[in-house]
Amino acid sequence: MTPTFFDCSRRVKLRIAGADASRFLNGQITNDLRKATAASTIQASILNAKGKLSAHVFISADADGFLLDADPELREDLPARLDRYIIADDVQIEDVTEGFSIFHFAGEAPAVPATAGRTVASNRFGFPGRDLWFNPENSDQIRQEFQAGFTFCDDACAEVFRIEQGVPRWGRELTNEIIPVEANLEASSIDYFKGCYIGQEVISRMKMSGQTNKRLCGLISVSGLPLDAGLRLVGEMRKDAGWITSATRSPRLEKEIALGYVKRGFNANETRLHALEPENVTEIAGVPVEVVPLPFV
């Protein structure tokens, strides 16, 4: 793909430090914290006792502990969720959101002088990339320098791109009602061989059963009509089959596409469904859609 970079600076950023930081954080996340280094991030989910999402995060190590970032909507809830489980631990949680800007480079990454900031390998869109963490005061200057050799993808562009790649985000595909396996986060953020963490029993049972009640899927408008988040999905005999979480027009595919949760029994590839307004689910009319594998591109 064309060398592209994204501005991820709005994401909430936390520093987790203290003598017990490693043990504490490893007991909160679905992945093995030992994989996080100063040069490479890991993805992980933070769950409640029922195995449902409290957050999805990226974590790297630094000299003072660990740096964690998540979608900006979690700026208040995430520190509170972590702090709730600090009992007698030597752990400090510091909000450093305003102290760093983050540019993410998808694919090829530029050579960056060490004085400009820290670079960390990171997979934010389903393939290897790199993050640059740097002082926000230098944001405009660094952006201009990179635009000479890279394509800048603004917020609207990034939203289309992440839907094309099948990447879930908080407030759309990821909510407090979703289990990470349902959102296709298993391969990227769950380690079944690590120690205990909150919500682990639910995740382990799902692994053993091999089944989920619903799964995040790709959807393509068969008729070419646009799709919208919030539309319900209906299958044969007008049975409720799920709902759409995000939708856009893909310039690369020249098609109307969407992400959505499709229930078991309806989520096989090439299954035909109808997308309707919630108040019209008893009608046959609607936009015909087809279930397709992710990513779209």
C-alpha positions in Angstrom: 0.0 0.0 0.0 1.0 3.7 -0.4 3.0 4.7 2.7 0.4 6.3 4.9 0.3 7.8 8.4 -2.4 8.5 10.9 -2.7 11.0 13.8 -3.7 8.9 16.9 -2.9 11.7 19.3 -6.5 11.9 20.7 -6.2 8.4 22.2 -6.1 8.3 26.0 -2.6 7.5 27.2 -1.7 6.1 30.7 1.6 5.3 32.4 1.4 2.4 34.8 4.3 2.4 37.2 5.4 1.1 40.6 7.1 -2.0 42.1 4.0 -4.1 41.5 3.0 -2.6 38.1 3.9 -5.7 36.0 2.2 -8.2 38.3 -0.9 -6.0 38.7 -1.3 -5.1 35.0 -0.8 -8.7 33.9 -3.7 -9.7 36.1 -6.0 -7.2 34.3 -5.3 -8.0 30.7 -6.0 -10.9 28.3 -2.6 -11.0 26.8 0.8 -11.8 28.3 2.5 -8.6 29.4 5.9 -10.2 29.0 5.5 -9.7 25.2 5.4 -5.9 25.6 8.7 -4.3 25.2 10.1 -0.8 24.6 10.3 -1.6 20.9 7.0 -3.4 20.4 3.4 -3.1 21.6 0.9 -5.8 22.4 -2.8 -5.6 22.1 -4.9 -6.7 25.0 -8.5 -6.5 26.3 -9.5 -5.5 29.8 -12.7 -7.3 31.0 -15.2 -7.4 33.7 -15.9 -10.6 35.7 -18.5 -11.7 33.0 -15.8 -11.6 30.3 -17.2 -8.5 28.7 -15.1 -5.6 27.5 -14.1 -2.7 29.7 -11.4 -1.6 27.2 -9.2 -2.7 24.4 -5.6 -1.3 24.7 -2.2 -1.2 23.2 0.7 -1.6 25.7 4.5 -1.0 25.5 7.2 -0.9 28.1 9.3 2.1 29.0 11.8 3.0 31.6 9.2 4.0 34.2 6.9 1.0 33.7 4.3 0.6 30.9 2.6 3.0 28.5 -1.0 2.1 27.6 -3.2 3.8 25.0 -6.9 3.3 24.2 -9.8 5.0 22.3 -10.4 8.6 23.6 -13.9 7.7 24.8 -12.3 5.7 27.6 -10.3 8.6 29.2 -12.4 8.6 32.4 -13.6 5.0 32.6 -10.3 3.2 31.9 -8.3 4.7 34.8 -11.2 4.2 37.1 -11.6 0.6 36.0 -7.9 -0.1 36.7 -7.8 1.8 40.0 -10.7 -0.2 41.3 -8.5 -3.3 41.5 -5.5 -1.6 43.2 -5.8 -2.9 46.8 -2.4 -2.9 48.6 -0.3 -2.8 45.4 2.5 -0.4 44.8 1.0 0.9 41.5 0.6 4.4 40.2 -1.7 5.3 37.2 -0.8 8.6 35.5 -2.8 10.1 32.7 -0.2 11.3 30.2 -2.6 12.0 27.4 -1.5 15.6 27.0 2.2 14.7 27.2 2.4 12.7 24.0 1.3 12.9 20.4 1.2 9.6 18.4 1.6 9.2 14.6 1.0 5.7 13.3 2.7 4.6 10.1 0.9 1.7 8.3 3.4 -0.4 6.4 6.7 1.3 5.7 7.9 3.6 8.4 10.3 6.5 8.1 13.7 6.7 9.8 13.2 8.9 12.8 16.0 10.5 14.9 16.0 9.4 18.5 15.7 13.0 19.5 12.3 13.3 17.8 10.6 10.7 20.0 10.3 6.9 20.6 9.2 4.5 17.8 7.4 1.3 18.6 6.3 -1.6 16.4 2.5 -1.7 16.4 -0.3 -3.5 14.5 -3.3 -1.2 14.5 -4.8 -2.0 11.2 -4.3 -5.8 10.8 -0.7 -5.6 9.5 2.7 -4.4 10.8 3.3 -0.7 11.3 5.0 1.6 13.7 4.0 4.3 16.2 6.0 7.5 16.8 5.4 8.9 20.3 6.7 12.5 20.5 6.2 15.9 22.2 3.0 17.6 21.1 4.7 20.9 20.7 6.5 19.4 17.6 3.3 18.0 16.1 2.8 20.5 13.2 6.5 20.5 12.3 6.8 16.7 12.3 3.5 16.3 10.3 4.8 18.7 7.6 8.0 16.8 7.3 6.3 13.4 6.9 3.8 14.7 4.4 6.6 15.2 2.0 7.0 11.4 1.6 3.8 9.9 3.1 0.1 10.3 2.6 -1.7 11.7 5.6 -5.0 9.9 6.5 -7.3 12.3 8.4 -10.1 11.2 10.7 -12.6 10.6 7.9 -10.0 8.7 5.9 -9.0 6.6 8.9 -12.6 5.7 9.6 -13.0 4.3 6.0 -9.7 2.6 6.3 -10.3 0.8 9.6 -13.8 -0.4 8.3 -12.1 -1.8 5.2 -9.6 -3.6 7.4 -12.3 -4.9 9.7 -10.8 -3.2 12.7 -13.3 -2.7 15.6 -13.3 0.5 17.6 -14.8 1.6 21.0 -18.3 2.8 20.9 -19.1 1.0 17.6 -18.0 -2.6 17.6 -16.5 -2.6 21.1 -18.8 -1.9 24.0 -19.4 -3.1 27.5 -21.8 -5.8 26.1 -19.2 -7.5 23.8 -16.9 -10.4 24.6 -13.5 -9.9 22.8 -13.8 -13.3 20.9 -17.0 -12.0 19.3 -15.1 -9.0 18.0 -12.4 -11.2 16.3 -9.8 -10.0 18.9 -8.8 -13.6 19.9 -5.7 -13.9 17.7 -4.4 -10.4 18.4 -5.1 -10.0 22.0 -5.7 -13.2 23.9 -3.1 -15.5 25.3 -4.6 -18.8 26.6 -1.4 -19.9 28.3 -0.8 -16.9 30.6 -1.7 -16.5 34.2 -5.1 -15.6 35.6 -6.9 -12.4 34.8 -10.4 -11.0 35.5 -12.9 -12.6 33.1 -10.6 -15.5 32.2 -13.1 -18.2 33.0 -15.6 -16.9 30.4 -12.9 -16.7 27.8 -11.7 -20.2 28.5 -15.2 -21.7 28.3 -15.7 -20.1 24.9 -12.4 -21.5 23.8 -13.4 -25.0 24.9 -16.9 -24.8 23.3 -15.6 -23.3 20.1 -18.8 -21.4 19.7 -20.0 -17.8 20.0 -23.5 -16.5 19.9 -22.5 -13.8 17.4 -19.5 -12.7 15.4 -18.2 -9.5 13.9 -18.6 -9.9 10.1 -18.2 -7.9 6.9 -21.3 -6.9 5.0 -21.7 -5.7 1.4 -24.7 -4.0 0.0 -25.9 -6.2 -2.8 -28.1 -3.5 -4.4 -25.5 -0.7 -4.0 -27.7 1.2 -1.6 -25.9 2.8 1.4 -25.9 1.2 4.8 -26.1 2.8 8.2 -25.0 2.0 11.7 -27.9 0.8 13.8 -29.8 -1.0 11.1 -31.0 -4.4 12.2 -30.2 -7.5 10.2 -33.0 -9.9 9.3 -32.7 -13.4 7.9 -35.2 -16.0 6.6 -38.6 -16.0 8.2 -37.9 -12.5 9.4 -35.6 -13.8 12.1 -33.4 -11.3 13.9 -29.9 -12.0 12.6 -27.9 -9.1 14.2 -27.1 -5.4 13.6 -24.8 -3.0 11.8 -22.2 -1.2 13.9 -20.3 0.9 11.2 -20.9 1.6 7.6 -19.2 3.5 4.8 -18.5 3.6 1.0 -15.2 2.0 0.1 -13.4 3.9 -2.6 -11.0 1.0 -3.1 -13.8 -1.5 -3.6 -16.3 1.0 -5.0 -19.0 -0.6 -2.8 -21.1 0.2 0.2 -19.8 -1.9 3.1 -20.4 -2.3 6.8 -19.3 -4.1 9.9 -21.9 -5.8 12.0 -22.6 -8.5 14.6 -24.3 -11.5 12.9 -25.8 -14.2 15.0 -24.8 -17.8 14.9 -26.7 -19.6 12.1 -26.6 -16.5 9.9 -22.9 -15.6 9.8 -21.5 -18.0 7.2 -19.9 -16.3 4.2 -22.2 -15.5 1.3 -25.3 -15.6 3.5 -27.9 -13.1 2.3 -29.7 -10.9 4.8 -31.7 -7.7 4.8 -30.8 -4.5 6.7 -33.7 -2.6 8.0 -34.6 0.3 10.4 -35.3 -1.2 13.9 -38.9 -0.2 13.7 -39.4 -2.0 10.4 -37.9 -5.4 11.2 -41.2 -7.1 10.5 -41.3 -5.9 6.9 -39.6 -7.7 4.0 -38.3 -4.5 2.5 -34.8 -3.3 3.3 -31.3 -3.2 1.8 -30.1 -6.7 0.8 -26.6 -7.5 2.1 -24.2 -10.4 1.9 -22.0 -11.6 4.6 -18.3 -11.6 3.6 -15.0 -12.4 5.3 -12.8 -9.7 6.9 -10.8 -7.7 6.1 -12.6 -6.4 3.0 -9.3 -5.3 1.5 
